[in-house]
Amino acid sequence: MNTEALRSLLHKYNVAVPRYTSYPTVPFWSHETMSADTWKRHVKIQFDNESREICLYIHLPFCEELCTYCACNKRITRNHAVEKPYLETLLEEWKLYKEIFEEKPVIREIHLGGGTPTFFSAQHLRQLIDGITSDVEIAPNHEFSIEVHPNNTTREQLSELRNAGFNRISIGVQDFDPDVQFIINRIQSFEQTALIAKTARELGYSSINVDLVYGLPKQTIDGLKKTIEQIHLIAPDRIAFYSYAHVPWKSKGQRRYTDEDVPGGELKLAMYCLGYSMLTEAGYSSIGMDHFALPDDPLMKAAGSGKLHRNFMGYTTTNHKLVVGLGASSIGDTWSAFAQNEKTVETYQERVMAGELPLIGGHELTDEDLVVRQTILDLMCRGECRIEMDDHYYPFKEDLLNELEDMTRDRLVNYKDGRVRITEHGQLLVRNVCSLFDLRLRKAGVKSKVFSQAI
């Protein structure tokens, strides 16, 4: 596809669409359907269905400095006295879940996210994991991972986690360009980043991921090219190449810069094409809409075997349907329901220490939701889906067929006999393809200042 054709598609499809880490997406959750008792029931059912295997997401929200581009839930502080009470609360919340399980859980996956998980000392990180894994079984093929900021990460932290069973590390980079780092307030050197990757390998971590972002304020083609060249020297096993989500109405830190500082759609498209070309030429294969991996990486093997899964943690090799979220703002997922914790650290801690699950809302999926969720997951993870124009899509059948035909003409998908396949050109716009089947989005209509742009 030539440049002019790509530009034409950009103008046509660069609209606000969800990222689909869940379905329904959070703005369309029916919170009134979720209570603590309802959530416990869904957790217990899925726990039994999954033969006691669970995945854990643990949110550690503290950061010493604010990265202005970040839209995650975080607490900015240099007071490390907050570590111990937060850790104690996490372990108390875990006890509440073990009461729901009734039987000894088998932990398949742990992911420490943030915030900055390495804000916590090596001793506290080890105490947390020892507390979580005591009196449980660990799956032989487990994946324990942590997100790290190179400036806040030490060999001692990585060593303690490795000894506790961690085998994956995800290093936040975003961009090495000094102008970009200044405006997003994330100053880190290539040398320190490379040192953390080298240390992880020496300690026996089997998989190293690096997060890059395109479309950041002040980012340029030349700067991104140099960053990717430097990343090649680190040689990570997988790379997440995310599109920057400009949502200043949601994330106050993004108000440090203006819309004019943020690359427009055409420049972002050029950045994506550059990254895609450089990464594939270096031997990485594209997975889903924003991940790249080397041929022998487990994520690549999961994609090839049809076991790739997507949830609030992004793409994952484990397609288990029970994710327990611990910590402030964490979201749990039982496939048939979602539940989110209190977002404020103090309120979260108060409720857990009072002996209650600190839920602020969630969503119990309807039969229709479950059909749509599987359709979108198939598109996101396998690049194809089968659809039937049954009662679910009946009110929108004509519009849906016309839109599929339009995307077929634009070479984004192939649609025939009820089967939708995303083309190579359509990979960049997979969110747009998924949105065709998003019944809640159709019923509500696209609202401004809810989702970020597709590109």
VENSULTA-V951648 format. One record per residue. RES is the residue in one small letter. D_FIRST is the distance of its C-alpha to the first C-alpha in whole Angstrom. Layout:
res=RES d_first=D_FIRST
res=RES d_first=D_FIRST
This chain:
res=m d_first=0
res=n d_first=4
res=t d_first=7
res=e d_first=8
res=a d_first=6
res=l d_first=7
res=r d_first=10
res=s d_first=11
res=l d_first=10
res=l d_first=13
res=h d_first=15
res=k d_first=15
res=y d_first=16
res=n d_first=17
res=v d_first=21
res=a d_first=24
res=v d_first=23
res=p d_first=26
res=r d_first=25
res=y d_first=27
res=t d_first=29
res=s d_first=31
res=y d_first=32
res=p d_first=33
res=t d_first=32
res=v d_first=35
res=p d_first=35
res=f d_first=36
res=w d_first=38
res=s d_first=42
res=h d_first=44
res=e d_first=47
res=t d_first=46
res=m d_first=47
res=s d_first=50
res=a d_first=51
res=d d_first=53
res=t d_first=50
res=w d_first=48
res=k d_first=50
res=r d_first=51
res=h d_first=47
res=v d_first=47
res=k d_first=50
res=i d_first=48
res=q d_first=45
res=f d_first=47
res=d d_first=49
res=n d_first=46
res=e d_first=44
res=s d_first=48
res=r d_first=48
res=e d_first=45
res=i d_first=44
res=c d_first=41
res=l d_first=42
res=y d_first=40
res=i d_first=43
res=h d_first=42
res=l d_first=44
res=p d_first=43
res=f d_first=45
res=c d_first=43
res=e d_first=45
res=e d_first=43
res=l d_first=40
res=c d_first=37
res=t d_first=36
res=y d_first=32
res=c d_first=33
res=a d_first=34
res=c d_first=36
res=n d_first=39
res=k d_first=41
res=r d_first=45
res=i d_first=45
res=t d_first=49
res=r d_first=50
res=n d_first=53
res=h d_first=53
res=a d_first=56
res=v d_first=53
res=e d_first=52
res=k d_first=55
res=p d_first=56
res=y d_first=52
res=l d_first=52
res=e d_first=55
res=t d_first=54
res=l d_first=51
res=l d_first=53
res=e d_first=55
res=e d_first=52
res=w d_first=51
res=k d_first=55
res=l d_first=54
res=y d_first=52
res=k d_first=54
res=e d_first=56
res=i d_first=54
res=f d_first=53
res=e d_first=56
res=e d_first=55
res=k d_first=54
res=p d_first=50
res=v d_first=48
res=i d_first=46
res=r d_first=42
res=e d_first=40
res=i d_first=41
res=h d_first=39
res=l d_first=41
res=g d_first=38
res=g d_first=39
res=g d_first=40
res=t d_first=41
res=p d_first=42
res=t d_first=44
res=f d_first=46
res=f d_first=48
res=s d_first=51
res=a d_first=51
res=q d_first=54
res=h d_first=52
res=l d_first=49
res=r d_first=51
res=q d_first=54
res=l d_first=51
res=i d_first=49
res=d d_first=53
res=g d_first=54
res=i d_first=51
res=t d_first=51
res=s d_first=55
res=d d_first=56
res=v d_first=53
res=e d_first=51
res=i d_first=48
res=a d_first=46
res=p d_first=46
res=n d_first=42
res=h d_first=42
res=e d_first=39
res=f d_first=41
res=s d_first=38
res=i d_first=39
res=e d_first=37
res=v d_first=38
res=h d_first=38
res=p d_first=39
res=n d_first=42
res=n d_first=44
res=t d_first=43
res=t d_first=46
res=r d_first=47
res=e d_first=50
res=q d_first=47
res=l d_first=45
res=s d_first=48
res=e d_first=50
res=l d_first=47
res=r d_first=46
res=n d_first=50
res=a d_first=49
res=g d_first=46
res=f d_first=43
res=n d_first=40
res=r d_first=37
res=i d_first=36
res=s d_first=34
res=i d_first=34
res=g d_first=33
res=v d_first=31
res=q d_first=28
res=d d_first=28
res=f d_first=31
res=d d_first=30
res=p d_first=34
res=d d_first=33
res=v d_first=31
res=q d_first=33
res=f d_first=36
res=i d_first=35
res=i d_first=34
res=n d_first=37
res=r d_first=36
res=i d_first=38
res=q d_first=37
res=s d_first=37
res=f d_first=35
res=e d_first=38
res=q d_first=40
res=t d_first=36
res=a d_first=36
res=l d_first=40
res=i d_first=40
res=a d_first=37
res=k d_first=40
res=t d_first=42
res=a d_first=41
res=r d_first=40
res=e d_first=44
res=l d_first=45
res=g d_first=43
res=y d_first=40
res=s d_first=38
res=s d_first=35
res=i d_first=33
res=n d_first=31
res=v d_first=29
res=d d_first=28
res=l d_first=25
res=v d_first=24
res=y d_first=21
res=g d_first=22
res=l d_first=26
res=p d_first=28
res=k d_first=28
res=q d_first=25
res=t d_first=23
res=i d_first=20
res=d d_first=23
res=g d_first=25
res=l d_first=23
res=k d_first=22
res=k d_first=26
res=t d_first=26
res=i d_first=24
res=e d_first=26
res=q d_first=29
res=i d_first=28
res=h d_first=27
res=l d_first=31
res=i d_first=32
res=a d_first=30
res=p d_first=30
res=d d_first=29
res=r d_first=27
res=i d_first=25
res=a d_first=24
res=f d_first=22
res=y d_first=23
res=s d_first=21
res=y d_first=24
res=a d_first=26
res=h d_first=27
res=v d_first=30
res=p d_first=33
res=w d_first=35
res=k d_first=35
res=s d_first=36
res=k d_first=38
res=g d_first=37
res=q d_first=34
res=r d_first=36
res=r d_first=37
res=y d_first=34
res=t d_first=33
res=d d_first=29
res=e d_first=29
res=d d_first=29
res=v d_first=26
res=p d_first=22
res=g d_first=21
res=g d_first=17
res=e d_first=15
res=l d_first=17
res=k d_first=17
res=l d_first=13
res=a d_first=13
res=m d_first=16
res=y d_first=15
res=c d_first=12
res=l d_first=15
res=g d_first=17
res=y d_first=15
res=s d_first=14
res=m d_first=18
res=l d_first=19
res=t d_first=17
res=e d_first=19
res=a d_first=22
res=g d_first=22
res=y d_first=22
res=s d_first=20
res=s d_first=18
res=i d_first=20
res=g d_first=20
res=m d_first=18
res=d d_first=20
res=h d_first=22
res=f d_first=22
res=a d_first=24
res=l d_first=26
res=p d_first=26
res=d d_first=30
res=d d_first=30
res=p d_first=31
res=l d_first=28
res=m d_first=26
res=k d_first=29
res=a d_first=29
res=a d_first=26
res=g d_first=26
res=s d_first=29
res=g d_first=28
res=k d_first=31
res=l d_first=28
res=h d_first=30
res=r d_first=29
res=n d_first=32
res=f d_first=33
res=m d_first=33
res=g d_first=29
res=y d_first=28
res=t d_first=31
res=t d_first=32
res=t d_first=35
res=n d_first=34
res=h d_first=38
res=k d_first=38
res=l d_first=41
res=v d_first=40
res=v d_first=43
res=g d_first=43
res=l d_first=45
res=g d_first=46
res=a d_first=45
res=s d_first=42
res=s d_first=41
res=i d_first=40
res=g d_first=41
res=d d_first=39
res=t d_first=41
res=w d_first=38
res=s d_first=40
res=a d_first=41
res=f d_first=40
res=a d_first=43
res=q d_first=43
res=n d_first=45
res=e d_first=47
res=k d_first=45
res=t d_first=48
res=v d_first=49
res=e d_first=53
res=t d_first=53
res=y d_first=51
res=q d_first=54
res=e d_first=56
res=r d_first=55
res=v d_first=55
res=m d_first=58
res=a d_first=60
res=g d_first=59
res=e d_first=56
res=l d_first=52
res=p d_first=50
res=l d_first=48
res=i d_first=47
res=g d_first=45
res=g d_first=42
res=h d_first=41
res=e d_first=42
res=l d_first=40
res=t d_first=40
res=d d_first=40
res=e d_first=37
res=d d_first=35
res=l d_first=36
res=v d_first=33
res=v d_first=31
res=r d_first=31
res=q d_first=30
res=t d_first=27
res=i d_first=26
res=l d_first=27
res=d d_first=25
res=l d_first=22
res=m d_first=22
res=c d_first=24
res=r d_first=23
res=g d_first=19
res=e d_first=21
res=c d_first=24
res=r d_first=26
res=i d_first=28
res=e d_first=31
res=m d_first=31
res=d d_first=35
res=d d_first=37
res=h d_first=35
res=y d_first=32
res=y d_first=34
res=p d_first=34
res=f d_first=30
res=k d_first=30
res=e d_first=28
res=d d_first=26
res=l d_first=25
res=l d_first=24
res=n d_first=22
res=e d_first=20
res=l d_first=19
res=e d_first=18
res=d d_first=16
res=m d_first=14
res=t d_first=14
res=r d_first=13
res=d d_first=10
res=r d_first=9
res=l d_first=11
res=v d_first=14
res=n d_first=16
res=y d_first=19
res=k d_first=22
res=d d_first=26
res=g d_first=26
res=r d_first=23
res=v d_first=20
res=r d_first=18
res=i d_first=15
res=t d_first=12
res=e d_first=10
res=h d_first=8
res=g d_first=11
res=q d_first=13
res=l d_first=13
res=l d_first=14
res=v d_first=17
res=r d_first=20
res=n d_first=18
res=v d_first=18
res=c d_first=22
res=s d_first=23
res=l d_first=23
res=f d_first=26
res=d d_first=28
res=l d_first=31
res=r d_first=33
res=l d_first=30
res=r d_first=30
res=k d_first=34
res=a d_first=34
res=g d_first=31
res=v d_first=29
res=k d_first=31
res=s d_first=30
res=k d_first=31
res=v d_first=31
res=f d_first=28
res=s d_first=25
res=q d_first=22
res=a d_first=19
res=i d_first=17
